[in-house]
Amino acid sequence: MNQQALGTLADVHTIQIHRYEADSSQPSLEAIKRLAVALRVATDDILFDETERSPSDELRRQFEAIGQFDADEKE
């Protein structure tokens, strides 16, 4: 998708899209929301690198272990 198409879908001026990509301007929260809707992604996908969103391997293993507990054990 080019900048013009994204700008049209997200109702953001093409020049602003270019500034965002060039890292010379930061989008507002409203612009981030419109971009996420236009791109059909979560806002986290726009805001964070994959490593910033994912729990560590150790924490992931703990979540998996707790997920196997019954309701009483989870309490």
Secondary structure, 3 states (H helix, E strand, C coil): CCHHHHHHHHCCCHHHHHHHHHCCCCCCHHHHHHHHHHHCCCHHHHHCCHHHHCCCHHHHHHHHHHHCCCHHHHC
